[in-house]
Amino acid sequence: MASVLLFAVKGLLDQVPDVIESAGRARDSWQRFRQPELPPRPDDEEPPMAA
């Protein structure tokens, strides 16, 4: 009985890093969705090359 319980606990603990990684990716995607990157301002652009 104890070995079955330990096996189940080990299985759950093995999944924790994957869950944390997935949560981080979901959070990053949500932040990009809520605040999309703005295009660069005109004064931040490089000047045109002289011909």
N, C-alpha and C positions, 0 to 999 in steps of 0.2 A: 504494500500500500504506500509506504513512504517513497519507494523508488518511482512510482507513478506520479506522485505529487512533485517530486524533484524534477522529473522529466518535463512535466507541464510548466513548472516555474521556469526552467531553463529555456523552454520554447518561447515563453512570453518575453523573457529578458533578451533573447537573441533578436527579437523584433524591435526593441526599443530604439536602437540607432537608426534603423530605416524609417521609423515613424518620425523621429526628430528631424531627420534630413528632409523628408517629405513636407513636414510642417514649415520648415525654413523656406523651401522652394515655393510653397503656396503663399507664404507671407510676402516674399519678394515679388511674386507675380501680382498679388493684390495691390501692393504699393505702387508698382509700375502702372497698373490699371487706374488707380485713383489719381496719380500724379504723373501723367505722361511727360516724357522729356520735351521741353520746349525747343523749338528751332533756334539756332544761334541768332543773336541780335545782329543787325547790319554793321554796327561798329566793331563787333568781334570778328568779322570776316576779314580775310586777308585782302590787301589792296590788289586790284587787277594788275597783271603784268604789263609792262610797257612793250609796245610793239616795235 
